[in-house]
Amino acid sequence: MIVNQIGDWTLEDRLARRGKSMVVLYHQADDPKVRALRKEFARVAREHRDAEFYEVDLVENPSLAAKYSLPQAPMVLVFVDGTEVGRHAGTSIAATVDRVLGVPPHDREEGH
């Protein structure tokens, strides 16, 4: 799965259509902590092929920080059928995504 950059209106359209689970990384592109987190986010996206993964730059889309009550950035929100069902601040996002979306099939086969 490829991680795509997305803006506020497109995000709202994708959430409204429901169906696929979505994982969204909200960050400020100029934040030095984001580089490592983006790598981890891309790895988790590759593991969860059935979900859509997006990044939102809060500098370009500041209204979303208030809309989703984001007390800090970076933060990851997980949506199922357009409804937020999980959020995670900081690193090690895989555990939160796995808890909400399930363990990726290849991890089940290896006994992880």
C-alpha positions as CSV (number, residue, x, y, z in Angstrom):
1,M,0.0,0.0,0.0
2,I,1.2,3.4,-0.9
3,V,0.9,6.3,1.6
4,N,-0.7,9.3,-0.1
5,Q,-0.7,13.0,0.9
6,I,-4.3,14.2,1.3
7,G,-6.0,17.5,2.1
8,D,-8.9,18.4,4.3
9,W,-11.7,18.2,1.6
10,T,-10.5,15.0,0.0
11,L,-10.1,13.4,3.5
12,E,-13.7,14.3,4.3
13,D,-14.9,12.8,1.0
14,R,-13.0,9.6,1.6
15,L,-14.4,9.3,5.1
16,A,-17.9,9.8,3.9
17,R,-17.8,7.0,1.4
18,R,-17.1,4.5,4.1
19,G,-16.2,0.9,3.4
20,K,-12.4,0.7,3.6
21,S,-10.6,1.3,6.8
22,M,-8.4,4.4,6.8
23,V,-5.3,5.2,8.8
24,V,-4.3,8.9,8.8
25,L,-1.0,10.4,10.0
26,Y,-1.5,14.0,11.0
27,H,1.8,15.9,11.2
28,Q,3.6,19.1,10.6
29,A,6.0,18.6,7.7
30,D,8.7,20.8,9.2
31,D,8.8,18.7,12.4
32,P,12.1,16.8,12.6
33,K,10.5,13.9,14.5
34,V,8.3,13.1,11.5
35,R,10.9,11.5,9.3
36,A,11.3,8.3,11.4
37,L,7.5,8.1,12.0
38,R,6.8,8.4,8.3
39,K,9.1,5.4,7.7
40,E,7.2,3.4,10.3
41,F,3.9,4.5,8.9
42,A,4.9,3.3,5.4
43,R,6.0,0.0,6.8
44,V,2.6,-0.5,8.6
45,A,0.8,0.5,5.4
46,R,2.6,-2.2,3.5
47,E,1.5,-4.7,6.1
48,H,-2.2,-3.7,6.1
49,R,-3.0,-3.9,2.4
50,D,-6.7,-3.8,2.9
51,A,-6.7,-0.3,4.5
52,E,-6.0,3.1,3.0
53,F,-3.1,5.1,4.5
54,Y,-2.9,8.9,4.2
55,E,-0.7,11.7,5.6
56,V,-2.1,15.2,6.3
57,D,0.2,18.1,6.8
58,L,-1.4,20.3,9.5
59,V,0.5,23.3,8.3
60,E,-1.4,23.2,5.1
61,N,-4.7,22.0,6.7
62,P,-4.9,23.7,10.1
63,S,-8.6,23.3,10.5
64,L,-8.2,19.5,10.9
65,A,-6.3,19.8,14.2
66,A,-9.4,21.5,15.8
67,K,-11.9,19.3,14.0
68,Y,-10.3,16.0,15.3
69,S,-9.2,17.5,18.7
70,L,-5.5,16.8,18.1
71,P,-3.7,18.0,21.2
72,Q,-0.4,17.4,19.5
73,A,1.2,16.4,16.3
74,P,2.2,13.9,15.1
75,M,-0.8,11.7,15.7
76,V,-2.3,8.7,13.9
77,L,-6.1,8.2,13.8
78,V,-7.7,5.0,12.6
79,F,-11.1,5.2,11.0
80,V,-13.5,2.3,10.2
81,D,-16.6,3.0,8.1
82,G,-15.9,6.7,8.5
83,T,-15.8,6.7,12.3
84,E,-12.7,7.2,14.4
85,V,-12.0,4.0,16.4
86,G,-8.4,4.5,17.5
87,R,-5.7,7.1,17.9
88,H,-2.0,7.0,18.8
89,A,0.5,9.7,19.6
90,G,4.2,9.1,19.3
91,T,6.1,6.2,17.8
92,S,5.3,2.4,17.7
93,I,2.1,2.9,15.8
94,A,1.9,-0.7,14.6
95,A,0.4,-2.0,17.9
96,T,-2.5,0.5,17.8
97,V,-3.2,-0.2,14.1
98,D,-2.9,-4.0,14.6
99,R,-5.3,-3.7,17.6
100,V,-7.9,-1.9,15.5
101,L,-7.5,-3.5,12.1
102,G,-6.2,-6.9,13.2
103,V,-2.8,-8.5,12.9
104,P,-1.7,-8.7,9.2
105,P,-2.1,-12.2,7.7
106,H,1.6,-12.8,7.3
107,D,2.2,-12.2,11.0
108,R,-0.5,-14.7,11.9
109,E,1.2,-17.4,9.7
110,E,4.6,-16.7,11.4
111,G,3.0,-16.9,14.9
112,H,3.7,-13.3,15.8
